[in-house]
Amino acid sequence: MNSPFEAIMMICFGASWPFAILKTIRAKNPAGKSFLFLGLVVIGYLAGCIHKIYYNFDRVFWLYALNSILVSVDMALSFYYLKKLKRHF
């Protein structure tokens, strides 16, 4: 691993996403979620993956990939619950 600090950063960022997913599942309401923010975060993580593939492949790639999956799950759940809420009104 070239940069342990990059790995620590990715682990710290990644630790928050399971809690965000749990909150979305429990609330069943995406109120307060910013789809723009979530989308930009996913793009950032995917850019990190691409950088790792082309310039500096190491184990941190898997942290970028995992984080992008977790954010995508939170975004998908938010869209699902938003669609479900709109049906009720």
Sequence and secondary structure as in RCSB ss.txt:
>XXXX:A:sequence
MNSPFEAIMMICFGASWPFAILKTIRAKNPAGKSFLFLGLVVIGYLAGCIHKIYYNFDRVFWLYALNSILVSVDM
ALSFYYLKKLKRHF
>XXXX:A:secstr
   HHHHHHHHHHHHHHHHHHHHHHHH   TT  HHHHHHHHHHHHHHHHHHHHT  STHHHHHHHHHHHHHHHH
HHHHHHHHHHHHH 
